[in-house]
């Protein structure tokens, strides 16, 4: 009798899973996680990788400088 309850339970679980809505496609998932254009405005900034060039440009334009120095890979500890 115990085996019958287990079999009925498994069958009802399987039928419940199969009756759910279909999984979203890979394209749907990609569209959900892809950044929107408003979230990528930082890419429009002409970043400089040379300190000397950045200093020269900041002086010419009379603008402040952002200097980011890291001694290791930023995503290494994740």
N, C-alpha and C positions, 0 to 999 in steps of 0.2 A: 504494500500500500504506500509506503514511504517513497518508493521509486516512481510511482504514478504521480505523486505531487511534484516531485522534482522535474519529471518530464513535462508535465503541464505548465509548470513555472517557466521552464526554459522556452517552451514553444510560445507562450504568451509574451515573453520578453523579446524573442526574435520577431514576432509579428508586430510588436509595438515599434521596434527599431525600423523595420522595413516600411511601416506606414507613415513615418515622418517625412517631412518635405525633403526633396533631394538636396544634396550638398551643393553649395555654390561652386561655380566653375573657377578655374584658376584665374581667368581674366577678371571675374567679379572680385575675387580676393585682392588681386593686384590693384584694381581701381580703388578699392577701399583704403589700402595702405600707402599708395603713391602720394607724395606730397602735392598739395595744390599749388598753383602758381604764386599765390600770395604768401606761401610758406617758403618760397625759394628766392626771395628778393635779395638775400645775402649773396647769391651767385652773381648779381649784377655789379657788385662792388669790385673795382679793379685792384684786388689784393696784390701786394708786393712781397716778394720773398727775400729781397735784398735790403738789409738795414740801411745801407748808404743811399740807395735809390729812394727808399721811403723817407729818409730824413730830408733829402734834397727836394722831393715833391711836397712834403709837408711845409717846408720853408717857403717854397714858391707859392703855394696856395694859401698860406697862413692858416693852416689847419693842424689840429692835434694828431698825434700818432698813437696807434694801439700796437704794443709790442707784446707778443705772446712767445714766451720761452718755455720749452719743456725739455727735460733731460731724458724722457722716455716716451715710448709710443702712447698716445692718449687713450687708446682702447685696450691696452695690454692687460690692465687689471680687471677688466670686466669679466 
